Amino acid sequence: MLSTRTPWQVTRSVWHAMFIREALARTMADRMAWFWMLFEPMAMIVVMVAIRAVAMGSIRTIDGAEFVPWMVTGLFGFFLVRENMMRPIGAIDANKGLFAYRQVKPIDPVLVRCYLEGLLKSFIFILFILVGTLLGFNLMPADPLDAIMGWLSLWSLGLGLGLIVSALSGLVPEIVKIVRIMSMPLLIISGVILPLNFVPHDLLVYVMWNPIVHGLESLRASFFPLYRPVPGTSFLYLWYWILVTTSLGLLLHVRFERRLKRQ
């Protein structure tokens, strides 16, 4: 008997089944999984606060915002992009056995992993906001709608990069090493832990090519009404990057679908 389900219903069923599989593997396979998801941002915050306290003698203020809330928003925004870029690596290989079913495409595990990562990072970020507010830090967004839009934009950028990296890593495995090496410099040049207002103008011009900067500065502006983003911050520029990376990632998956299945 032929199935009467539409292509969208079939795709949704595939995504749902893969989401359950990935969620269980991500949160239950390792009994320390939740601990590490919470410990990484906490450890980074403590280290950065300690460095600033020793180097500058104060941890209270950035121009227009308190330092700790300012850094928390930057760290979580950066982690959202980084994890959506890194997690799809290996997703195709880990689900290779499922490609025996013609309904399952190499792009499916990539999309599911990025969606799951966005949910987990959003949950942990909201948890930090609530706990930080109880501890007396001003972590509630001044403009919630802009904050949601900024967060979704950073997730979309990570998704676009993840689509590209997952396809390229399936075709050229050495790409994985290059991407992992780049993650630490990106943390520094994205203005996550140190304000970019102190960067000389001649260098700042090149730093502003980085789309993550525009996303983080827009996110921070939605949280802190008195905060002044780095000159040249453009939400439109960020979305140009999102559209280009997502389109390129989708094209790579469509063009090399058979090779990715056989890798």
Buried (B, 14 or more C-beta within 10 A) or exposed (E): EEEEEEEEEBBEEBBEBBBEBBBEBBEEEEEEBBEEBEEEBEEBBEEBBEEBEEEEEEBEEBEBBBBBBBBBBBBBBBBBBBBBBBBBBBBBBBBBEBBEEEEBBBBBBBBBBBBBBBEBBBEBBEEBBEEBEEEEBBBEBBBEEBBBBBBBBBBBBBBBBBBBBBBBBBEEEEBBEEBEEEBEEBBEBBBBBBBBEEBEEEEBEEBBEBBBBBBBBBBBBBBBEEBBBBEBBBBEBBBEBBEEBBEBBBEBBEEBBEEBBEE
